[in-house]
Amino acid sequence: MTLDVAWAVDWTRRTADEVFARRSELNELDRQIGDGDHGENMARGFTAVIARLDALEEPLGTVGDVLKLIATTLMSKVGGAAGPLYGTAYLRAAKVSATPALDAPGVVAMLEAALEGIVARGKATTGEKTMVDAWSPAVEAAVAGSTGGADAAAVLVSAASAAELGAVATIPLVATKGRASYLGERSAGHQDPGATSTAIVLRAASDAAAAHGA
């Protein structure tokens, strides 16, 4: 199976719905170790994304077109670190997804490019209590799934599950990047909000694939 533009649009809408529904949770996680506005910023950004999608007069032709629309909107609408980080992730992903549909290796390439964009922009690595701690295991799981013969939807299931585990695994970590790093040892015991929103984004991708594919 492959995942087409309709899947990418559904992924976007599901992400927006879930981010909006969980914005208070994301705000609370961010309040504990950051500015307390990650949920509102993400909800504002994806509300703007959906508005742009709804205003389109012609359908988008490639998966990358959808991802580029998300990227440019988030970069202009989302405050704090999330806008540049997610914007760069989606923009890098768009560049390797300029096709009407993605197969399993295509999904892996998309996820790898997104992670590379986040690392390049945020200068972070695993273990620093950031969104990289969810993205990195997600990419590893996606690679393993694709190498083992999983289809595109199954690759996304593996990626989403790994991201969720990665987000939970940030709880005991001491932050060494971003605003949370100012807290030092006091940052331990709290789940990273960016890793949490990463898990939300990837689960939405997986759920959309299940709805479209199969």
GUKOLZA-979265 format. One record per residue: residue in three letters; z, y, x of N, C-alpha, C, O, CB in turn; residue number from 1. Coordinates in steps of 0.05 Angstrom, whole numbers, always signed. Glycine has a CB too. Example, Ala and Ser with C-alpha at 12.3 -4.5 7.8 and 13.67 -1.06 7.14 Angstrom:
GUKOLZA-979265
NODE   residu     n_zz     n_yy     n_xx    ca_zz    ca_yy    ca_xx     c_zz     c_yy     c_xx     o_zz     o_yy     o_xx    cb_zz    cb_yy    cb_xx   num
NODE      Ala     +156     -114     +264     +156      -90     +246     +156      -66     +264     +169      -66     +285     +181      -89     +226     1
NODE      Ser     +142      -45     +257     +143      -21     +273     +157       +1     +258     +161      +23     +268     +114      -12     +282     2
This chain:
GUKOLZA-979265
NODE   residu     n_zz     n_yy     n_xx    ca_zz    ca_yy    ca_xx     c_zz     c_yy     c_xx     o_zz     o_yy     o_xx    cb_zz    cb_yy    cb_xx   num
NODE      Met       +0      -24      +17       +0       +0       +0       +0      +25      +17       +9      +24      +40      +24       +0      -19     1
NODE      Thr      -10      +47       +6       -9      +72      +20       +5      +93       +1       +7      +89      -23      -37      +82      +28     2
NODE      Leu      +14     +114      +13      +27     +135       -2      +10     +161       -1       +4     +171      +21      +56     +141      +10     3
NODE      Asp       +3     +170      -25      -17     +191      -26       -5     +219      -33      +19     +222      -32      -38     +184      -48     4
NODE      Val      -22     +238      -40      -13     +265      -45       +5     +265      -69      +25     +280      -70      -37     +283      -50     5
NODE      Ala       -1     +249      -89      +17     +248     -113      +45     +239     -105      +65     +250     -115       +5     +229     -134     6
NODE      Trp      +47     +220      -86      +73     +212      -76      +87     +235      -62     +110     +240      -66      +70     +188      -57     7
NODE      Ala      +72     +250      -45      +84     +272      -30      +94     +294      -49     +115     +305      -44      +63     +284      -11     8
NODE      Val      +80     +299      -70      +89     +319      -89     +114     +309     -104     +133     +324     -108      +66     +325     -110     9
NODE      Asp     +113     +283     -112     +137     +272     -125     +161     +272     -106     +183     +278     -115     +131     +243     -135    10
NODE      Trp     +157     +265      -81     +178     +267      -61     +190     +295      -60     +215     +298      -60     +167     +259      -33    11
NODE      Thr     +173     +315      -61     +182     +342      -60     +199     +349      -84     +220     +362      -82     +158     +361      -57    12
NODE      Arg     +189     +341     -107     +204     +347     -132     +230     +332     -133     +251     +343     -142     +186     +340     -157    13
NODE      Arg     +230     +308     -125     +255     +292     -124     +275     +305     -105     +299     +306     -110     +250     +263     -117    14
NODE      Thr     +265     +314      -82     +283     +327      -62     +295     +352      -75     +319     +356      -72     +267     +334      -37    15
NODE      Ala     +279     +368      -88     +289     +392     -100     +310     +386     -121     +331     +399     -122     +266     +408     -113    16
NODE      Asp     +305     +366     -138     +324     +359     -159     +351     +350     -147     +372     +357     -156     +313     +336     -177    17
NODE      Glu     +349     +333     -126     +374     +322     -114     +389     +343      -98     +414     +344      -99     +367     +298      -96    18
NODE      Val     +375     +360      -84     +388     +381      -69     +402     +400      -89     +425     +409      -84     +367     +397      -52    19
NODE      Phe     +389     +406     -111     +401     +424     -131     +426     +411     -143     +446     +424     -147     +381     +431     -153    20
NODE      Ala     +424     +385     -149     +446     +371     -161     +470     +368     -142     +493     +368     -151     +437     +343     -170    21
NODE      Arg     +464     +367     -116     +486     +363      -97     +492     +387      -80     +504     +385      -59     +479     +340      -79    22
NODE      Arg     +483     +410      -89     +487     +434      -73     +516     +441      -69     +524     +450      -47     +474     +458      -86    23
NODE      Ser     +533     +436      -89     +562     +441      -86     +574     +423      -64     +591     +431      -48     +577     +438     -112    24
NODE      Glu     +566     +397      -65     +575     +379      -44     +567     +388      -16     +583     +387       +3     +564     +350      -50    25
NODE      Leu     +542     +396      -14     +532     +405      +12     +546     +431      +21     +552     +435      +45     +502     +410      +11    26
NODE      Asn     +551     +449       +2     +566     +473       +8     +594     +467      +18     +604     +479      +37     +568     +491      -16    27
NODE      Glu     +607     +447       +5     +635     +440      +13     +635     +428      +41     +653     +434      +57     +647     +421       -8    28
NODE      Leu     +616     +410      +46     +615     +399      +73     +611     +421      +94     +623     +420     +115     +592     +378      +75    29
NODE      Asp     +594     +440      +87     +589     +462     +106     +612     +481     +108     +617     +493     +129     +563     +477      +97    30
NODE      Arg     +627     +484      +86     +650     +501      +87     +671     +491     +106     +686     +506     +119     +663     +503      +59    31
NODE      Gln     +673     +464     +109     +693     +452     +127     +687     +457     +156     +705     +459     +172     +695     +423     +121    32
NODE      Ile     +661     +459     +163     +655     +462     +192     +633     +483     +197     +624     +485     +220     +645     +435     +203    33
NODE      Gly     +626     +498     +177     +604     +518     +181     +608     +542     +163     +631     +552     +159     +577     +506     +175    34
NODE      Asp     +586     +553     +153     +586     +577     +138     +591     +572     +108     +596     +591      +93     +561     +592     +141    35
NODE      Gly     +588     +548      +99     +593     +542      +71     +570     +547      +52     +573     +548      +28     +616     +557      +62    36
NODE      Asp     +546     +550      +63     +523     +557      +46     +499     +538      +49     +477     +545      +40     +514     +585      +52    37
NODE      His     +503     +515      +61     +480     +497      +66     +468     +488      +39     +443     +487      +37     +489     +473      +82    38
NODE      Gly     +484     +482      +20     +474     +473       -6     +458     +495      -20     +436     +490      -30     +496     +464      -24    39
NODE      Glu     +469     +519      -20     +455     +542      -33     +429     +548      -19     +409     +553      -31     +473     +566      -34    40
NODE      Asn     +430     +547       +8     +405     +553      +23     +383     +532      +17     +360     +539      +13     +411     +553      +53    41
NODE      Met     +391     +507      +17     +371     +486      +12     +361     +487      -17     +337     +484      -22     +384     +458      +17    42
NODE      Ala     +379     +493      -36     +371     +495      -64     +352     +519      -67     +332     +517      -82     +395     +498      -82    43
NODE      Arg     +358     +541      -55     +341     +564      -56     +313     +558      -45     +292     +565      -56     +353     +588      -41    44
NODE      Gly     +313     +545      -22     +288     +538       -9     +270     +520      -26     +246     +525      -29     +292     +526      +17    45
NODE      Phe     +282     +499      -37     +266     +480      -52     +259     +490      -80     +239     +482      -91     +280     +453      -54    46
NODE      Thr     +275     +508      -90     +267     +522     -115     +242     +538     -110     +224     +538     -127     +290     +540     -125    47
NODE      Ala     +240     +551      -88     +216     +566      -80     +192     +548      -75     +170     +554      -82     +221     +584      -56    48
NODE      Val     +198     +525      -63     +176     +505      -58     +164     +496      -85     +140     +495      -88     +187     +481      -43    49
NODE      Ile     +181     +489     -104     +171     +480     -130     +156     +502     -144     +136     +496     -157     +194     +470     -147    50
NODE      Ala     +165     +526     -141     +151     +549     -154     +123     +551     -142     +104     +557     -157     +166     +575     -150    51
NODE      Arg     +120     +547     -116      +94     +549     -104      +76     +525     -112      +52     +529     -118      +96     +549      -73    52
NODE      Leu      +88     +502     -114      +72     +479     -123      +62     +483     -152      +39     +478     -158      +90     +453     -122    53
NODE      Asp      +79     +493     -169      +72     +498     -197      +51     +519     -200      +36     +520     -220      +97     +505     -213    54
NODE      Ala      +49     +537     -180      +31     +560     -182       +3     +553     -171      -15     +569     -173      +42     +584     -168    55
NODE      Leu       +0     +530     -158      -25     +522     -146      -47     +520     -167      -43     +509     -189      -23     +496     -131    56
NODE      Glu      -70     +532     -161      -93     +530     -179     -111     +506     -174     -125     +496     -192     -109     +555     -178    57
NODE      Glu     -109     +496     -149     -125     +472     -142     -105     +452     -130      -87     +459     -116     -147     +479     -122    58
NODE      Pro     -110     +426     -134      -92     +406     -123      -95     +405      -92     -117     +411      -82      -98     +378     -134    59
NODE      Leu      -74     +398      -79      -74     +396      -50      -89     +370      -42      -87     +350      -56      -45     +396      -38    60
NODE      Gly     -103     +371      -19     -120     +349      -12     -108     +327       +5     -117     +304       +5     -144     +359       +1    61
NODE      Thr      -88     +335      +21      -76     +315      +39      -46     +316      +37      -34     +335      +28      -86     +320      +68    62
NODE      Val      -34     +295      +47       -4     +294      +49       +5     +317      +66      +25     +331      +60       +6     +267      +60    63
NODE      Gly      -10     +322      +88       -2     +344     +106       -3     +371      +92      +13     +389      +99      -21     +345     +129    64
NODE      Asp      -21     +375      +73      -22     +401      +58       +5     +405      +43      +15     +428      +42      -45     +401      +39    65
NODE      Val      +15     +384      +31      +41     +386      +17      +63     +393      +36      +79     +410      +31      +47     +360       +2    66
NODE      Leu      +64     +379      +59      +85     +383      +78      +83     +411      +90     +104     +424      +96      +84     +362     +101    67
NODE      Lys      +59     +421      +95      +56     +448     +106      +66     +469      +86      +78     +489      +94      +27     +453     +113    68
NODE      Leu      +60     +465      +60      +70     +483      +40     +101     +484      +40     +112     +506      +39      +60     +475      +12    69
NODE      Ile     +113     +461      +42     +142     +460      +44     +152     +475      +69     +170     +491      +67     +153     +431      +45    70
NODE      Ala     +139     +470      +91     +148     +482     +117     +147     +512     +116     +167     +525     +123     +130     +472     +139    71
NODE      Thr     +125     +523     +107     +122     +552     +107     +141     +565      +87     +151     +587      +92      +94     +560     +101    72
NODE      Thr     +146     +552      +65     +165     +563      +45     +193     +562      +55     +208     +582      +53     +163     +547      +19    73
NODE      Leu     +202     +540      +67     +229     +538      +77     +234     +558      +99     +256     +570     +101     +235     +509      +87    74
NODE      Met     +214     +561     +117     +217     +580     +139     +222     +609     +129     +236     +624     +142     +193     +579     +157    75
NODE      Ser     +210     +615     +106     +212     +642      +96     +236     +647      +77     +244     +669      +72     +187     +650      +82    76
NODE      Lys     +246     +625      +65     +266     +627      +44     +294     +618      +51     +313     +626      +39     +256     +613      +20    77
NODE      Val     +296     +600      +71     +322     +587      +76     +335     +601     +100     +323     +604     +121     +319     +557      +82    78
NODE      Gly     +360     +609      +96     +375     +622     +117     +389     +603     +136     +388     +578     +132     +396     +641     +105    79
NODE      Gly     +403     +614     +155     +418     +598     +174     +399     +581     +192     +376     +587     +195     +437     +580     +160    80
NODE      Ala     +410     +559     +202     +395     +541     +220     +376     +523     +204     +356     +514     +215     +413     +525     +237    81
NODE      Ala     +382     +519     +179     +368     +499     +163     +338     +506     +160     +321     +489     +161     +380     +495     +136    82
NODE      Gly     +332     +532     +155     +305     +540     +151     +287     +534     +174     +267     +520     +171     +304     +569     +145    83
NODE      Pro     +294     +544     +198     +277     +538     +221     +276     +508     +228     +255     +498     +236     +287     +553     +245    84
NODE      Leu     +298     +494     +225     +299     +465     +232     +282     +449     +213     +265     +434     +221     +327     +455     +233    85
NODE      Tyr     +287     +452     +187     +271     +437     +168     +243     +446     +167     +224     +430     +165     +284     +439     +140    86
NODE      Gly     +239     +472     +170     +211     +483     +171     +195     +471     +193     +172     +463     +190     +212     +513     +173    87
NODE      Thr     +207     +470     +217     +194     +458     +240     +189     +428     +236     +168     +418     +243     +210     +462     +265    88
NODE      Ala     +208     +414     +224     +205     +386     +219     +182     +381     +200     +165     +364     +206     +231     +374     +206    89
NODE      Tyr     +180     +395     +178     +158     +391     +159     +132     +400     +171     +111     +387     +166     +164     +407     +134    90
NODE      Leu     +132     +421     +188     +107     +430     +200      +96     +410     +219      +72     +404     +219     +111     +457     +213    91
NODE      Arg     +113     +399     +236     +104     +378     +255      +94     +354     +240      +74     +342     +247     +127     +371     +275    92
NODE      Ala     +109     +347     +219     +101     +323     +203      +74     +328     +189      +58     +310     +187     +122     +318     +181    93
NODE      Ala      +69     +353     +181      +44     +359     +168      +20     +355     +187       -1     +346     +178      +44     +388     +158    94
NODE      Lys      +24     +362     +212       +2     +360     +231       -8     +332     +236      -31     +328     +242      +10     +372     +258    95
NODE      Val      +10     +312     +232       +1     +285     +237       -4     +270     +210       -9     +246     +209      +23     +269     +252    96
NODE      Ser       -4     +286     +188       -7     +274     +161      -31     +287     +147      -31     +288     +122      +18     +277     +145    97
NODE      Ala      -51     +296     +162      -74     +309     +150      -94     +288     +139     -117     +287     +148      -88     +327     +171    98
NODE      Thr      -85     +273     +121     -100     +251     +109      -92     +248      +80      -70     +255      +72      -96     +224     +125    99
NODE      Pro     -110     +237      +63     -104     +235      +35      -81     +215      +29      -69     +216       +8     -128     +226      +20   100
NODE      Ala      -75     +197      +48      -54     +177      +43      -44     +167      +70      -58     +167      +90      -65     +154      +26   101
NODE      Leu      -19     +157      +69       -6     +146      +93       -1     +116      +90      +10     +108      +69      +20     +161      +99   102
NODE      Asp       -7     +101     +110       +2      +73     +111      +28      +72     +126      +39      +93     +133      -20      +55     +124   103
NODE      Ala      +38      +48     +132      +64      +46     +145      +64      +60     +173      +83      +75     +178      +71      +17     +149   104
NODE      Pro      +44      +55     +190      +44      +70     +215      +42     +100     +211      +53     +116     +227      +21      +61     +233   105
NODE      Gly      +29     +109     +191      +27     +137     +185      +54     +149     +177      +60     +171     +185       +7     +142     +163   106
NODE      Val      +69     +134     +161      +96     +143     +154     +113     +145     +179     +128     +164     +182     +109     +123     +134   107
NODE      Val     +111     +126     +197     +127     +127     +222     +119     +151     +238     +137     +165     +248     +122     +101     +238   108
NODE      Ala      +93     +156     +240      +84     +180     +255      +95     +206     +243     +102     +224     +257      +54     +180     +257   109
NODE      Met      +95     +207     +217     +105     +230     +203     +135     +235     +209     +143     +257     +215     +101     +227     +172   110
NODE      Leu     +151     +213     +208     +179     +215     +213     +185     +222     +242     +203     +238     +248     +193     +190     +205   111
NODE      Glu     +170     +210     +260     +173     +215     +288     +167     +244     +295     +181     +257     +310     +155     +197     +305   112
NODE      Ala     +146     +255     +283     +138     +283     +288     +160     +301     +277     +166     +322     +290     +111     +289     +275   113
NODE      Ala     +171     +295     +254     +193     +312     +242     +217     +312     +261     +228     +334     +266     +201     +301     +215   114
NODE      Leu     +225     +289     +271     +247     +288     +290     +241     +303     +315     +258     +318     +325     +254     +259     +296   115
NODE      Glu     +217     +300     +325     +210     +315     +350     +212     +345     +345     +220     +360     +363     +182     +307     +359   116
NODE      Gly     +204     +354     +322     +205     +382     +316     +234     +392     +315     +240     +414     +325     +192     +388     +289   117
NODE      Ile     +252     +377     +303     +280     +384     +301     +293     +385     +329     +307     +404     +335     +295     +364     +283   118
NODE      Val     +287     +365     +345     +298     +364     +372     +288     +388     +388     +303     +400     +403     +291     +338     +386   119
NODE      Ala     +262     +394     +386     +250     +416     +401     +263     +442     +392     +268     +460     +409     +220     +416     +398   120
NODE      Arg     +266     +446     +367     +277     +471     +356     +307     +474     +361     +316     +496     +369     +271     +473     +326   121
NODE      Gly     +322     +452     +356     +351     +454     +358     +363     +446     +385     +386     +451     +389     +362     +437     +337   122
NODE      Lys     +346     +435     +402     +356     +427     +429     +380     +408     +426     +398     +409     +443     +363     +451     +446   123
NODE      Ala     +379     +391     +406     +401     +372     +401     +393     +344     +407     +369     +337     +408     +412     +375     +372   124
NODE      Thr     +413     +327     +411     +408     +299     +415     +429     +284     +398     +446     +296     +385     +410     +290     +445   125
NODE      Thr     +427     +258     +398     +446     +242     +382     +475     +245     +393     +479     +250     +416     +438     +212     +381   126
NODE      Gly     +494     +242     +375     +522     +244     +382     +534     +272     +382     +557     +275     +389     +526     +232     +409   127
NODE      Glu     +518     +292     +375     +528     +319     +375     +535     +330     +348     +541     +354     +344     +507     +337     +387   128
NODE      Lys     +536     +312     +328     +543     +319     +300     +524     +339     +288     +532     +361     +280     +572     +330     +300   129
NODE      Thr     +498     +331     +287     +478     +347     +275     +460     +329     +258     +464     +305     +256     +461     +363     +296   130
NODE      Met     +439     +342     +246     +420     +326     +230     +405     +305     +247     +395     +286     +236     +401     +345     +217   131
NODE      Val     +404     +309     +273     +392     +289     +290     +406     +262     +288     +393     +241     +291     +392     +299     +320   132
NODE      Asp     +431     +262     +282     +446     +237     +279     +439     +222     +254     +446     +198     +252     +476     +243     +279   133
NODE      Ala     +424     +234     +236     +413     +220     +213     +383     +214     +218     +373     +192     +211     +417     +235     +187   134
NODE      Trp     +369     +234     +229     +340     +230     +233     +334     +209     +254     +316     +193     +250     +328     +256     +242   135
NODE      Ser     +349     +208     +275     +343     +189     +297     +345     +160     +288     +326     +145     +293     +362     +194     +320   136
NODE      Pro     +367     +151     +275     +368     +124     +266     +347     +118     +244     +338      +96     +241     +395     +117     +255   137
NODE      Ala     +340     +139     +229     +319     +135     +208     +293     +129     +221     +278     +111     +212     +317     +161     +191   138
NODE      Val     +286     +143     +243     +261     +138     +257     +262     +110     +270     +242      +95     +269     +256     +159     +278   139
NODE      Glu     +284     +103     +282     +286      +76     +294     +283      +54     +274     +269      +35     +279     +314      +73     +308   140
NODE      Ala     +294      +58     +250     +291      +38     +229     +263      +37     +219     +253      +15     +213     +310      +44     +206   141
NODE      Ala     +250      +60     +217     +222      +60     +208     +204      +46     +227     +186      +31     +219     +213      +89     +204   142
NODE      Val     +208      +51     +253     +192      +38     +274     +195       +8     +272     +176       -8     +273     +199      +48     +302   143
NODE      Ala     +221       -1     +270     +226      -29     +269     +213      -42     +244     +202      -64     +246     +257      -34     +269   144
NODE      Gly     +215      -28     +222     +203      -39     +198     +173      -42     +199     +162      -62     +192     +210      -22     +174   145
NODE      Ser     +160      -20     +209     +131      -21     +211     +122      -42     +231     +103      -57     +226     +120       +6     +220   146
NODE      Thr     +136      -44     +254     +129      -64     +274     +132      -92     +263     +117     -111     +270     +147      -61     +299   147
NODE      Gly     +151      -96     +245     +156     -122     +233     +138     -128     +209     +141     -149     +197     +184     -124     +224   148
NODE      Gly     +120     -110     +203     +101     -115     +182     +108     -104     +154      +94     -110     +135      +98     -144     +179   149
NODE      Ala     +128      -87     +153     +136      -75     +127     +114      -55     +118     +101      -42     +134     +163      -61     +129   150
NODE      Asp     +111      -52      +92      +92      -33      +82     +105       -5      +82     +128       -2      +89      +82      -40      +54   151
NODE      Ala      +90      +15      +73      +99      +43      +75     +124      +47      +59     +143      +61      +68      +77      +61      +65   152
NODE      Ala     +126      +36      +35     +149      +40      +18     +174      +27      +31     +196      +39      +31     +145      +29      -10   153
NODE      Ala     +170       +3      +41     +193      -11      +54     +202       +3      +79     +226       +4      +85     +185      -40      +60   154
NODE      Val     +184      +15      +94     +191      +31     +117     +209      +54     +109     +229      +60     +123     +166      +41     +132   155
NODE      Leu     +203      +67      +87     +219      +89      +78     +246      +80      +68     +266      +95      +71     +204     +105      +56   156
NODE      Val     +248      +57      +55     +274      +46      +47     +292      +43      +71     +315      +51      +71     +270      +19      +32   157
NODE      Ser     +281      +31      +92     +296      +27     +117     +304      +53     +129     +327      +56     +138     +280      +11     +137   158
NODE      Ala     +286      +73     +130     +292      +99     +141     +314     +113     +126     +333     +124     +137     +267     +117     +142   159
NODE      Ala     +312     +112      +99     +332     +126      +83     +360     +113      +86     +380     +127      +88     +324     +125      +53   160
NODE      Ser     +361      +87      +86     +387      +73      +89     +399      +80     +116     +423      +84     +118     +383      +43      +86   161
NODE      Ala     +383      +80     +137     +393      +86     +164     +403     +115     +165     +422     +121     +179     +371      +82     +185   162
NODE      Ala     +389     +133     +152     +397     +161     +151     +424     +164     +137     +441     +180     +146     +376     +179     +138   163
NODE      Glu     +428     +150     +116     +453     +151     +101     +476     +141     +119     +498     +153     +119     +452     +135      +75   164
NODE      Leu     +471     +119     +132     +492     +109     +151     +497     +128     +174     +520     +132     +182     +484      +81     +162   165
NODE      Gly     +475     +140     +183     +478     +160     +205     +494     +184     +197     +510     +195     +212     +451     +169     +214   166
NODE      Ala     +490     +193     +172     +505     +216     +162     +535     +210     +161     +552     +226     +169     +495     +225     +134   167
NODE      Val     +542     +187     +151     +570     +179     +149     +582     +176     +177     +605     +182     +182     +573     +152     +134   168
NODE      Ala     +566     +167     +196     +575     +162     +223     +581     +189     +238     +592     +188     +260     +554     +147     +239   169
NODE      Thr     +573     +211     +226     +580     +237     +239     +609     +245     +234     +619     +263     +247     +562     +259     +228   170
NODE      Ile     +622     +232     +215     +649     +240     +208     +668     +241     +232     +682     +261     +235     +660     +221     +187   171
NODE      Pro     +670     +220     +248     +689     +220     +271     +680     +237     +295     +695     +241     +313     +695     +193     +279   172
NODE      Leu     +655     +246     +295     +644     +259     +318     +656     +287     +322     +663     +300     +302     +614     +261     +317   173
NODE      Val     +657     +296     +346     +664     +323     +353     +638     +339     +357     +621     +331     +373     +683     +325     +378   174
NODE      Ala     +634     +360     +343     +610     +376     +344     +607     +390     +371     +626     +402     +381     +608     +396     +322   175
NODE      Thr     +584     +388     +383     +579     +402     +408     +554     +420     +406     +545     +431     +426     +575     +382     +431   176
NODE      Lys     +543     +422     +382     +520     +439     +377     +525     +455     +351     +539     +446     +333     +494     +423     +375   177
NODE      Gly     +513     +479     +349     +515     +494     +325     +542     +507     +320     +560     +506     +336     +507     +477     +302   178
NODE      Arg     +544     +518     +296     +569     +532     +289     +593     +514     +289     +615     +522     +296     +566     +546     +262   179
NODE      Ala     +589     +489     +281     +612     +470     +280     +624     +466     +308     +648     +459     +310     +602     +443     +269   180
NODE      Ser     +608     +470     +329     +619     +466     +356     +641     +486     +362     +658     +481     +380     +597     +469     +377   181
NODE      Tyr     +642     +509     +348     +664     +528     +353     +691     +517     +346     +712     +526     +356     +659     +554     +337   182
NODE      Leu     +691     +496     +329     +717     +485     +320     +727     +464     +341     +751     +457     +340     +713     +471     +293   183
NODE      Gly     +710     +455     +359     +719     +436     +378     +729     +410     +365     +716     +399     +348     +741     +447     +396   184
NODE      Glu     +752     +401     +373     +763     +376     +363     +768     +377     +333     +768     +356     +320     +789     +370     +377   185
NODE      Arg     +772     +400     +322     +777     +403     +293     +753     +396     +276     +755     +393     +252     +787     +431     +286   186
NODE      Ser     +729     +395     +289     +705     +387     +274     +705     +357     +267     +691     +349     +249     +680     +394     +289   187
NODE      Ala     +720     +341     +281     +722     +313     +276     +735     +309     +248     +753     +324     +241     +738     +298     +298   188
NODE      Gly     +726     +288     +234     +737     +282     +208     +721     +294     +185     +729     +291     +162     +765     +292     +207   189
NODE      His     +699     +307     +191     +682     +319     +170     +654     +310     +174     +644     +308     +196     +684     +350     +172   190
NODE      Gln     +640     +304     +152     +612     +295     +153     +594     +319     +156     +598     +340     +143     +605     +279     +127   191
NODE      Asp     +574     +316     +174     +556     +338     +179     +538     +344     +155     +526     +325     +144     +539     +332     +204   192
NODE      Pro     +537     +369     +146     +520     +375     +122     +491     +372     +127     +476     +363     +109     +526     +404     +114   193
NODE      Gly     +481     +378     +151     +453     +375     +157     +444     +345     +157     +423     +338     +148     +446     +387     +183   194
NODE      Ala     +462     +329     +168     +456     +300     +167     +456     +290     +139     +441     +272     +132     +477     +284     +184   195
NODE      Thr     +474     +301     +122     +475     +293      +94     +450     +301      +79     +440     +286      +63     +500     +306      +81   196
NODE      Ser     +441     +326      +83     +416     +334      +69     +392     +319      +80     +373     +314      +65     +412     +364      +73   197
NODE      Thr     +393     +311     +105     +371     +294     +116     +370     +267     +100     +349     +258      +92     +376     +288     +146   198
NODE      Ala     +393     +255      +95     +394     +231      +80     +384     +235      +52     +370     +217      +41     +423     +220      +80   199
NODE      Ile     +390     +257      +40     +380     +264      +13     +349     +265      +14     +336     +254       -4     +392     +291       +3   200
NODE      Val     +338     +279      +33     +309     +282      +35     +295     +255      +39     +275     +250      +25     +302     +301      +59   201
NODE      Leu     +306     +239      +56     +293     +213      +61     +297     +193      +38     +279     +177      +33     +303     +201      +86   202
NODE      Arg     +319     +194      +24     +322     +177       +1     +303     +186      -21     +292     +169      -36     +351     +178       -9   203
NODE      Ala     +298     +211      -24     +279     +221      -44     +251     +211      -37     +236     +203      -55     +279     +252      -45   204
NODE      Ala     +244     +210      -11     +218     +199       -3     +216     +170      -10     +195     +161      -20     +215     +203      +27   205
NODE      Ser     +238     +155       -6     +238     +126      -12     +236     +121      -42     +221     +104      -51     +263     +113       -1   206
NODE      Asp     +251     +137      -57     +250     +133      -87     +223     +140      -98     +213     +127     -116     +271     +151     -100   207
NODE      Ala     +210     +161      -87     +183     +168      -96     +164     +146      -89     +146     +140     -105     +174     +195      -83   208
NODE      Ala     +167     +134      -66     +149     +112      -58     +152      +88      -77     +132      +75      -84     +154     +103      -28   209
NODE      Ala     +177      +82      -84     +181      +60     -102     +168      +65     -130     +158      +47     -143     +212      +55     -106   210
NODE      Ala     +168      +91     -138     +157      +98     -163     +126      +97     -163     +113      +93     -183     +167     +125     -172   211
NODE      His     +115     +102     -138      +86     +106     -137      +72      +81     -128      +48      +79     -131      +79     +129     -119   212
NODE      Gly      +84      +63     -117      +72      +42     -104      +68      +17     -111      +50       +0     -110      +80      +40      -87   213
NODE      Ala      +79      +18     -115      +82       -9     -112      +63      -23     -127      +63      -48     -126     +106      -16     -118   214
